[in-house]
Amino acid sequence: MTLKLVLYISKTYTDGSHPVVIRYTLNRIRKSKVIHKCKREEWDFRNHELKGKARNSALINSYLAEEYFKAEADLFRLRKGEIAFDDLFRKKTVMTLDDALAQELERFKAEKKTGAYKRFEGYKEVLKQYFNSDSVDIAAVNIRWFEKLAMFFAQELVVKGKIVKKANSNNVVQVKIKAIRQVIAKYSGVRPSEDIQRFRVRTTRTVKQKLTGEELDRIEALDLVPGSLEDVVRDIFFLQIYLRGARIGSILQAYSNQFDNGRYVAVNGGGKKNVGAKLIPKAQAIVDKYYGKHERLFPIYKWQPDPKASEFENKRRSIKKKEASTAIVNKVLKVLAEKADINKPLSSHIARHTYARMAIDKINNPMITMELLGHSDLKVHQGYLNDIRKDDELDKANDDIFNES
């Protein structure tokens, strides 16, 4: 049996190219397997590869060499009697990345994991449209493919003058790479190579913005129209702080009866540990201002489940509405920051960081602050606190530099 890598010029595609094939010959029986295509003027007939001037020649020649190496391995197995000649040409069932992501979506749907479903639905859509995931055999991906994927996520994509995909930060790229790697490992049945397992994108530490006491005073002192959206959002922000840095989604969806008897009763179920809290006088004053006047305590998140829709679909709609409501709050908070002359990207999550700063100033016990903030892992919590302390140290050092000059 012999092998040969050739450009099969007897067949021509509509674009003028010809198939590049691995030709197998056994007992005068000749069969070919198509592995690529190129035009006649791009092929080096002497060395059986693309000419150096051909586009992406180095990458394509590397791929051709890999395929030829696989064919030699098959030849060795054939001579040992492990496979039959015809087995080399049977069409294998290929699972593409798009197929694997579709199966993950079905799993998330069955398990009613709406948050994960939403993220992976986004991955599937953009990868199929712009990264050919419906033709990627997950059993054949290599480190070069992952490097290309990381570059794809990191770059902005513009089509016909319109941004169709925003550039991701390195931190976000790493999260996506990890997710895709896990999907490929799960559905390919092949253990990822060492270089794929080690592949990382360099990440940076995210600064945890928080407000000082003086900045909080400036927001509190703003003269806002009672009952206006700005007034409501300011109350939501301060209530988050008073309720142990409560997450914005929990506050927006909370009903008035969750604030009875001088205590906030948190509702869990979205994968986050939301904590209840005693209502201090300032928190009680905010609750009394809105209690029983709207469908929920605050009038921003307005949504009810559709009895005709499935539980999963209702959860998806609920999350979408929560995200839209949070966007409204964050947009107004930036207006309030400008009015209060605060040069920080004010958002609802800064309320949580601000409370955390207050907590570690008063309580030097990470076991207690972990419970106060609703963190379930001490290591994660300690890192969270260290980031906040580090940011404060750097801010102070910067102030000292300019105060001395």
C-alpha positions as CSV (number, residue, x, y, z in Angstrom):
1,M,0.0,0.0,0.0
2,T,1.3,3.5,-0.9
3,L,0.3,7.0,0.1
4,K,0.6,10.2,-2.0
5,L,-0.5,13.8,-1.5
6,V,-1.6,15.2,-4.8
7,L,-3.5,18.0,-6.5
8,Y,-6.3,16.2,-8.4
9,I,-6.5,18.4,-11.5
10,S,-9.0,16.1,-13.3
11,K,-11.7,17.6,-11.1
12,T,-12.4,21.4,-11.0
13,Y,-14.7,23.3,-8.7
14,T,-16.8,26.2,-9.7
15,D,-14.2,28.7,-8.3
16,G,-11.5,27.2,-10.5
17,S,-9.8,25.3,-7.7
18,H,-9.0,21.6,-7.5
19,P,-9.2,19.1,-4.7
20,V,-6.0,18.3,-2.7
21,V,-6.3,14.6,-1.9
22,I,-4.4,11.8,-0.1
23,R,-4.3,9.0,-2.6
24,Y,-4.2,5.4,-1.2
25,T,-3.2,2.5,-3.5
26,L,-3.6,-1.1,-2.4
27,N,-3.2,-4.0,-4.8
28,R,-3.8,-1.7,-7.7
29,I,-7.0,-0.4,-6.1
30,R,-6.8,3.4,-5.9
31,K,-9.0,5.5,-3.6
32,S,-8.7,9.2,-2.6
33,K,-9.7,11.3,0.4
34,V,-10.2,15.0,-0.1
35,I,-8.6,17.2,2.6
36,H,-8.3,20.6,1.0
37,K,-8.6,22.5,-2.3
38,C,-6.4,25.1,-4.1
39,K,-5.8,26.5,-7.6
40,R,-3.2,25.0,-9.9
41,E,-0.9,28.0,-9.8
42,E,-0.8,27.8,-6.0
43,W,0.4,24.1,-5.9
44,D,4.0,23.0,-5.7
45,F,4.0,19.7,-7.7
46,R,7.6,18.9,-6.8
47,N,7.2,19.2,-3.0
48,H,3.5,18.3,-2.8
49,E,2.5,21.4,-0.9
50,L,1.2,24.9,-1.4
51,K,3.7,27.4,-2.7
52,G,5.0,30.0,-0.2
53,K,3.3,32.8,-2.0
54,A,-0.2,31.2,-1.6
55,R,-2.4,32.8,1.1
56,N,-2.0,31.2,4.5
57,S,0.4,28.7,3.0
58,A,2.3,28.0,6.2
59,L,-0.9,27.2,8.2
60,I,-2.4,25.1,5.4
61,N,0.8,23.2,4.7
62,S,1.0,22.4,8.5
63,Y,-2.6,21.1,8.3
64,L,-1.8,19.0,5.2
65,A,1.2,17.5,7.0
66,E,-0.9,16.6,10.0
67,E,-3.5,14.9,7.8
68,Y,-0.7,12.9,5.9
69,F,0.7,11.8,9.3
70,K,-2.8,10.5,10.3
71,A,-3.0,8.6,7.0
72,E,0.4,7.0,7.7
73,A,-0.8,6.0,11.2
74,D,-3.9,4.4,9.5
75,L,-1.6,2.6,7.0
76,F,0.3,1.1,10.0
77,R,-3.0,0.0,11.6
78,L,-4.1,-1.5,8.3
79,R,-0.9,-3.5,8.0
80,K,-1.4,-4.9,11.5
81,G,-4.9,-5.9,10.6
82,E,-6.6,-3.6,13.1
83,I,-8.8,-2.0,10.4
84,A,-10.0,-2.8,6.9
85,F,-9.1,-0.8,3.8
86,D,-12.7,0.3,3.3
87,D,-12.9,1.6,6.9
88,L,-10.6,4.4,5.9
89,F,-13.3,5.8,3.6
90,R,-16.4,5.3,5.6
91,K,-17.9,8.7,6.5
92,K,-17.5,9.2,10.2
93,T,-20.2,10.8,12.3
94,V,-18.8,14.2,13.2
95,M,-20.0,16.3,16.1
96,T,-19.5,19.9,15.4
97,L,-19.1,22.7,18.0
98,D,-22.5,23.9,17.1
99,D,-24.0,20.4,17.8
100,A,-22.3,20.3,21.2
101,L,-23.5,23.8,22.1
102,A,-27.1,22.8,21.0
103,Q,-26.9,19.8,23.4
104,E,-25.7,22.0,26.2
105,L,-28.7,24.3,25.6
106,E,-31.0,21.3,25.8
107,R,-29.5,20.3,29.1
108,F,-29.8,23.8,30.6
109,K,-33.4,23.9,29.5
110,A,-34.2,20.6,31.1
111,E,-32.5,21.7,34.3
112,K,-34.2,25.1,34.1
113,K,-30.8,26.9,34.3
114,T,-31.9,30.1,32.5
115,G,-28.8,32.1,33.3
116,A,-26.4,29.5,31.7
117,Y,-28.9,29.0,28.8
118,K,-28.8,32.7,28.0
119,R,-25.0,32.8,28.0
120,F,-24.5,29.7,25.9
121,E,-27.2,30.8,23.5
122,G,-25.2,33.9,22.9
123,Y,-22.0,31.9,22.3
124,K,-23.8,29.5,19.9
125,E,-25.3,32.3,17.9
126,V,-22.2,34.4,17.4
127,L,-19.9,31.4,16.8
128,K,-22.1,29.9,14.2
129,Q,-22.6,33.1,12.3
130,Y,-19.0,34.4,12.4
131,F,-16.7,31.5,13.4
132,N,-18.1,28.6,11.4
133,S,-18.8,26.5,14.5
134,D,-21.2,24.3,12.4
135,S,-18.2,22.9,10.5
136,V,-15.8,22.5,13.4
137,D,-15.2,18.9,14.4
138,I,-14.7,19.1,18.1
139,A,-12.6,15.9,18.2
140,A,-10.1,17.6,15.9
141,V,-9.6,21.0,17.5
142,N,-6.0,21.9,18.5
143,I,-4.2,24.7,20.3
144,R,-4.0,26.9,17.1
145,W,-7.8,26.7,16.9
146,F,-8.1,27.9,20.5
147,E,-5.6,30.7,19.9
148,K,-7.8,31.9,16.9
149,L,-10.9,31.6,19.1
150,A,-9.3,33.8,21.8
151,M,-8.4,36.4,19.1
152,F,-12.0,36.3,17.7
153,F,-13.5,37.0,21.2
154,A,-11.0,39.8,21.8
155,Q,-11.6,41.7,18.6
156,E,-14.5,44.0,17.6
157,L,-16.3,42.7,14.5
158,V,-17.7,45.2,12.1
159,V,-19.9,44.1,9.1
160,K,-21.0,46.8,6.6
161,G,-20.1,49.6,9.0
162,K,-22.1,48.1,11.8
163,I,-20.6,46.6,15.0
164,V,-22.1,43.1,15.2
165,K,-19.8,41.9,18.0
166,K,-18.1,44.0,20.6
167,A,-14.5,43.4,21.7
168,N,-14.3,41.5,25.0
169,S,-11.8,42.2,27.8
170,N,-9.2,39.5,28.5
171,N,-11.1,38.6,31.7
172,V,-14.2,37.9,29.6
173,V,-12.3,36.1,26.9
174,Q,-10.8,33.7,29.5
175,V,-14.3,32.9,30.9
176,K,-15.5,32.1,27.4
177,I,-12.5,30.0,26.5
178,K,-12.9,28.0,29.7
179,A,-16.6,27.4,28.9
180,I,-16.0,26.3,25.3
181,R,-13.1,24.1,26.4
182,Q,-15.4,22.3,28.9
183,V,-18.1,21.8,26.2
184,I,-15.5,20.3,23.8
185,A,-14.1,18.0,26.4
186,K,-17.5,16.8,27.5
187,Y,-18.9,16.0,24.1
188,S,-15.9,15.0,22.0
189,G,-15.0,12.1,24.3
190,V,-11.3,13.1,23.9
191,R,-9.2,14.4,26.7
192,P,-7.8,17.8,25.7
193,S,-4.1,17.9,25.1
194,E,-1.8,19.4,27.7
195,D,-1.3,22.6,25.7
196,I,-5.0,23.1,25.4
197,Q,-5.6,22.5,29.1
198,R,-2.9,25.0,30.0
199,F,-4.0,27.6,27.5
200,R,-4.9,30.9,29.2
201,V,-5.5,34.5,28.3
202,R,-3.6,37.0,30.5
203,T,-6.2,38.6,32.8
204,T,-6.1,41.7,34.8
205,R,-7.5,42.5,38.3
206,T,-10.7,44.4,38.1
207,V,-10.8,47.5,40.3
208,K,-13.8,47.3,42.8
209,Q,-15.1,50.8,42.8
210,K,-16.9,52.1,45.9
211,L,-18.1,55.3,47.4
212,T,-16.6,57.2,50.3
213,G,-18.7,58.5,53.1
214,E,-18.4,62.0,51.8
215,E,-19.5,60.9,48.3
216,L,-22.6,59.2,49.8
217,D,-23.4,62.4,51.6
218,R,-23.3,64.4,48.4
219,I,-25.8,61.9,46.7
220,E,-28.0,62.0,49.8
221,A,-28.0,65.8,49.7
222,L,-29.1,66.1,46.1
223,D,-32.4,68.1,45.7
224,L,-34.5,65.7,43.6
225,V,-38.1,65.9,42.7
226,P,-40.1,63.7,45.2
227,G,-41.4,60.6,43.4
228,S,-39.3,61.1,40.3
229,L,-37.3,58.3,38.7
230,E,-34.1,59.9,40.1
231,D,-35.5,59.9,43.6
232,V,-36.6,56.3,43.4
233,V,-33.2,55.1,42.1
234,R,-31.4,57.0,44.8
235,D,-33.6,55.2,47.4
236,I,-32.9,51.9,45.8
237,F,-29.2,52.5,45.9
238,F,-29.2,53.4,49.6
239,L,-31.5,50.6,50.5
240,Q,-29.0,48.2,48.8
241,I,-26.3,49.5,51.1
242,Y,-28.5,49.4,54.3
243,L,-29.4,45.8,53.5
244,R,-25.8,44.4,53.6
245,G,-25.0,45.2,50.0
246,A,-28.1,43.4,48.6
247,R,-28.0,42.6,45.0
248,I,-30.0,44.9,42.7
249,G,-32.1,42.0,41.2
250,S,-33.3,41.0,44.6
251,I,-34.3,44.6,45.6
252,L,-36.1,45.3,42.3
253,Q,-38.1,42.1,42.5
254,A,-38.9,42.3,46.2
255,Y,-42.5,42.6,47.3
256,S,-43.6,44.9,50.2
257,N,-44.4,41.9,52.4
258,Q,-40.7,40.9,52.4
259,F,-40.1,44.0,54.6
260,D,-42.6,43.2,57.4
261,N,-41.9,43.2,61.1
262,G,-38.8,45.4,60.7
263,R,-36.8,42.8,58.7
264,Y,-36.0,42.2,55.0
265,V,-36.6,38.5,54.1
266,A,-34.5,37.6,51.1
267,V,-35.7,35.2,48.4
268,N,-33.1,32.8,46.9
269,G,-33.3,30.7,43.7
270,G,-31.1,32.4,41.1
271,G,-27.8,30.7,42.1
272,K,-26.8,33.6,44.3
273,K,-27.0,33.6,48.1
274,N,-29.1,36.6,48.9
275,V,-29.1,37.5,52.6
276,G,-31.9,38.9,54.8
277,A,-31.3,41.8,57.2
278,K,-32.7,43.8,60.0
279,L,-34.1,47.2,58.8
280,I,-32.1,49.9,60.4
281,P,-34.1,53.2,60.8
282,K,-32.8,54.7,57.5
283,A,-33.8,51.5,55.7
284,Q,-37.2,51.4,57.4
285,A,-37.8,55.1,56.3
286,I,-37.3,54.1,52.7
287,V,-39.5,51.0,52.9
288,D,-42.3,53.1,54.5
289,K,-42.1,55.6,51.7
290,Y,-43.1,52.9,49.1
291,Y,-44.8,50.1,51.1
292,G,-48.0,48.8,49.4
293,K,-48.1,51.5,46.8
294,H,-47.0,49.4,43.8
295,E,-47.1,45.8,42.6
296,R,-43.6,45.4,44.2
297,L,-42.0,47.6,46.7
298,F,-40.4,49.8,43.9
299,P,-42.2,50.6,40.7
300,I,-39.4,49.8,38.2
301,Y,-39.5,46.0,37.7
302,K,-43.0,45.2,36.4
303,W,-43.6,41.7,35.3
304,Q,-45.9,38.7,35.9
305,P,-45.5,35.2,34.6
306,D,-47.6,34.1,31.6
307,P,-49.8,31.2,32.6
308,K,-49.6,29.9,29.0
309,A,-45.8,29.8,28.9
310,S,-43.6,27.1,30.3
311,E,-41.8,27.6,33.6
312,F,-38.5,27.8,31.7
313,E,-39.8,30.4,29.3
314,N,-41.2,32.5,32.2
315,K,-37.8,32.4,34.0
316,R,-36.1,33.6,30.8
317,R,-38.5,36.5,30.4
318,S,-38.1,37.3,34.1
319,I,-34.3,37.5,33.7
320,K,-34.7,39.7,30.6
321,K,-37.0,42.1,32.4
322,K,-34.6,42.2,35.4
323,E,-31.7,43.1,33.2
324,A,-33.7,45.8,31.4
325,S,-34.7,47.2,34.8
326,T,-31.2,47.1,36.1
327,A,-30.0,49.0,33.0
328,I,-32.5,51.8,33.8
329,V,-31.2,52.0,37.4
330,N,-27.6,52.2,36.3
331,K,-28.3,54.8,33.7
332,V,-30.0,57.1,36.3
333,L,-27.2,56.4,38.8
334,K,-24.7,57.9,36.3
335,V,-26.8,61.0,36.1
336,L,-26.9,61.2,39.9
337,A,-23.1,60.8,40.0
338,E,-22.7,63.7,37.6
339,K,-25.0,65.9,39.6
340,A,-23.1,65.1,42.8
341,D,-19.8,65.7,41.1
342,I,-18.6,62.1,41.6
343,N,-16.1,61.0,39.0
344,K,-16.8,57.3,39.2
345,P,-18.9,55.0,36.9
346,L,-21.7,54.7,39.5
347,S,-23.7,51.5,39.2
348,S,-25.9,49.4,41.4
349,H,-23.1,47.0,42.1
350,I,-21.0,49.8,43.6
351,A,-23.5,49.7,46.5
352,R,-22.3,46.2,47.3
353,H,-18.7,47.2,47.2
354,T,-19.4,50.3,49.4
355,Y,-21.1,48.1,52.0
356,A,-18.2,45.7,51.9
357,R,-15.7,48.5,52.6
358,M,-17.8,49.7,55.5
359,A,-18.0,46.1,56.9
360,I,-14.3,45.4,56.9
361,D,-13.6,48.8,58.4
362,K,-15.8,47.9,61.4
363,I,-15.3,44.1,61.6
364,N,-12.0,42.4,61.4
365,N,-13.3,38.9,61.1
366,P,-13.7,37.4,57.5
367,M,-16.0,34.6,58.8
368,I,-18.5,37.3,59.8
369,T,-18.1,39.6,56.8
370,M,-18.5,36.5,54.5
371,E,-21.9,35.8,56.0
372,L,-22.9,39.5,55.9
373,L,-22.1,39.7,52.2
374,G,-23.6,36.2,51.4
375,H,-20.4,34.7,50.0
376,S,-20.4,30.9,50.2
377,D,-16.6,30.4,49.8
378,L,-14.1,31.8,52.2
379,K,-11.3,31.8,49.7
380,V,-13.4,33.8,47.2
381,H,-14.5,36.2,50.0
382,Q,-10.9,36.8,51.2
383,G,-9.8,37.6,47.6
384,Y,-12.8,40.0,47.3
385,L,-11.8,41.8,50.6
386,N,-8.1,41.9,49.5
387,D,-9.0,43.6,46.3
388,I,-11.0,46.3,48.1
389,R,-8.1,46.9,50.6
390,K,-5.5,47.0,47.8
391,D,-7.5,49.5,45.8
392,D,-7.7,51.8,48.9
393,E,-4.0,51.5,49.5
394,L,-3.3,52.5,45.8
395,D,-5.7,55.4,46.0
396,K,-4.1,56.7,49.2
397,A,-0.6,56.3,47.7
398,N,-1.7,58.2,44.6
399,D,-3.1,61.0,46.8
400,D,0.1,61.2,48.8
401,I,2.2,61.6,45.6
402,F,0.2,64.6,44.5
403,N,-0.2,66.1,47.9
404,E,3.5,66.2,48.3
405,S,4.2,67.8,44.9
